[in-house]
Amino acid sequence: MRNTQPSIDLPQMARAVSIRRLFRHGDRREKLSITALWLASLAASIGLGLASVIYKWSGLPVQLGGAELYITVYPPLVICLLWTLTCGWWWGAIPAYLATLTLSLYGGMPLPWALMFSAANPLGFAVMGLGYRAIAISRNLTSIGAMLFYVQLSFVAAIFSSSGALVWCYTNRIDSTALLPIWQGWWLGAFLQSVFLSAPVMAVLWPRLERWQHARPQLLVDAGADPRGSVLRLLGCVAIGVLVYGFVTLKLADNLLQVQAAGIPAALARSLDVARDTTWAFYWVFALIIVFIAFFGYHMFIHWQTLTNKLLSDLRHANQRLYLLAGTDSLTGLHNRRVADERIASEWQRAQRLGLQAALVMIDIDHFKQINDRHGHPTGDEAIRILASEIRALSREIDSACRYGGEEFLIILPQADAEGAYTFAERLRTSVAAIPVPSEHGPFHFTVSVGIALFDAEESSHDAWIERSDSALYQAKREGRNRVVSPAAVAV
Ligand SMILES: Nc1nc2c(ncn2[C@@H]2O[C@H](COP(=O)(O)OP(=O)(O)OP(=O)(O)O)[C@@H](O)[C@H]2O)c(=O)[nH]1
């Protein structure tokens, strides 16, 4: 019979909508609406990407707390990031790649550079996806924890997305002193758009989409089932992201400083050199600390994961044992009444659904009270054990043998007809009668009465099935005991 033991719910790792599964298992409405929406997003990304070049939305100066910052507005990022977060990397990476490719070719970038340049946003999305694969955190941004994680991940992803700025400046022969505002504009722009545009939309959209995905598991695939590898890669990305951010910012600022410092008095230039050297020394110490943190973080994660896995596996085993114990009769080792009731109900449903035959066999030891009274309770127990082991020996792998009451047993025979059930019951009755039970007064024999009821598809519940087997047993007792009452008794 089916094992219905309880399972332990683990947090869901990130899952993605599979295009292949959508077209194989999705309904017409789903296929149409998702395809139409995706194509519209692709068109919008390409159009808005071109607009960002034509109307020069790159490196726009903004005053923040007295400091001048540069921000690039790039709407395709918002659209494509939403696809990545909700449906998976490919869904956002393809339109993002094509949008950037179009605008870079439009801007006159040579094709090989354009092909490389266009990978910047998909790279940032890959970091986002990696984060959600590595840490089983909800994408429901209405919770503070989920939002904080999203913001941190967005920062690292934005650094990776902004790698394109270097290609852009190189191919457009932009002076290295002008690279800082452009690069800053790209990462800051990507970060702010992720946090202030994509995140609120995600907070509204995701709970609904999550419900839809929950109801349609056949459309989803695991986005990656290797948490160890994902964590290692995520820590690597975070460390590289932070270090690259620090290095590029310092280097570009340094270049700028050197250009602007030309011709200043020698004493001031020396102070400037000290300040620059100190900053770089700080950067390298900081880089070392980041590498240590990533290294220890990874080892702590592995340690924690090993411990958790062991705990979970112990818990699973303990649960399995408990479940078995809770359903086992201690005297005979057969299933107890609770399991019997569950299994009868499920066999009844299976027979109904599949139009199968099945039989219930109810067995009771004859004059058991006398056995107890004459030979003592322990000998009565021994008789029960003998009957149980005979039931076990004669029943098939697919049968379910249960101790239903004191000296009453019930056996479910799936796919058994009247004749098969009767043959089984008769064999059991005769073999039990032949087994001697040892006692203080010498060995003695006992008999059993058996009632059989076949599955009836016309009946409205499994209770009626049990009642019929009980009535057949009662009839066997009434007719003199040590016999089988079955619908097939006459035929055989
Ligand atoms: N030794 C032992 N006796 C039990 C156990 N559970 C129930 N009994 C006894 O089983 C006896 C059942 O007796 P009855 O229900 O009167 O039936 P019977 O004497 O078998 O008579 P018929 O069923 O009519 O043949 C009672 O005396 C119970 O105390 C058990 O686990 N071990």
The ligand as an ORCA input file, in Angstrom:
! r2SCAN-3c Opt
* xyz 0 1
  N      -4.811    -12.625     25.836
  C      -5.437    -11.618     25.304
  N      -6.786    -11.521     25.372
  C      -7.442    -10.500     24.821
  C      -6.705     -9.490     24.156
  N      -7.600     -8.567     23.680
  C      -8.844     -9.011     24.026
  N      -8.755    -10.174     24.719
  C      -9.822    -11.008     25.241
  O     -10.515    -11.615     24.179
  C     -11.789    -12.014     24.669
  C     -12.821    -11.797     23.601
  O     -13.926    -12.516     24.007
  P     -15.324    -12.427     23.272
  O     -15.397    -11.134     22.531
  O     -16.385    -12.702     24.304
  O     -15.310    -13.517     22.236
  P     -14.931    -15.062     22.247
  O     -14.741    -15.578     23.625
  O     -13.749    -15.203     21.339
  O     -16.205    -15.668     21.603
  P     -16.546    -15.724     20.077
  O     -15.849    -14.612     19.405
  O     -18.028    -15.545     20.053
  O     -16.130    -17.041     19.590
  C     -12.039    -11.179     25.925
  O     -11.978    -12.049     27.075
  C     -10.871    -10.203     25.974
  O     -10.449     -9.950     27.310
  C      -5.295     -9.579     24.115
  O      -4.584     -8.737     23.561
  N      -4.733    -10.668     24.702
*
